[in-house]
Amino acid sequence: GGAAMHVEVRQTKEVVILDLKGRLTAGLGDQILREAIDELLAEGRRRVLLNLSDVAFVDSAGVGELVAGLKTARRFGAELKLLNVGDRVYSTLDMARLLPTFETYQDEAEAIRSFGPA
């Protein structure tokens, strides 16, 4: 254990970026991610970018939480996108046939531009 999820929040223009570090798995990362997303949406944030560059591992619960976050965001009229999806996370999303569900980017500046003008 000990490899719990850690989330750092920063903002660039109108986009809130969540830097996720650690393991996005059942009972740890998934709850932390959910709380972070819920909080941002409650604050009225509408442009959320999840940076997965430091996510070493994601299990089905973690994938489920990404999907749940996306659905919650849409319900609030917000956009949620993924940045720096690593090979392992990518293949997990691919196997779950969820890649088309998400907008994914490998370049942060491009991801931020994709949200359009403020």
Disulfide bonds with the S-S distance in Angstrom:
none
